[in-house]
Amino acid sequence: MKSYHVYILKCSDNFTYTGVTNNIARRLDEHQQGLNKNCFTYKRRPLKLIFQQEFNNIEQAIYFEKKIKNWSAKKKFALANGDFNMLQILSECRNATHSNYSPNE
């Protein structure tokens, strides 16, 4: 059965890169070698794999990748570190227009 991996790389400048692949070893090697000068990671090497999640379904992998691509770096690092309490705190909406927000509490 074919598997797919969603992964997060920590770049040398502490930025993160999130991607999806069906061959994690090959893809990490491509990033580290800098084969594509237009890639986000090209000028941010060396890179460190900080998270990977395996999926059996490409649609689920792509859905998860798109979801976490929009996360802040703090949330991505919390996920990578397995700090699910911090991940929950960082996921809570603090927008004044949100229904759960109550400045008087």
Secondary structure, DSSP 8 states (H G I E B T S, - for coil): ---EEEEEEE-TTS-EEEEEES-HHHHHHHHHHT--TTSTTGGG-S-EEEEEEEES-HHHHHHHHHHHHTS-HHHHHHHHTT-HHHHHHHHS---TTSTT--TT-
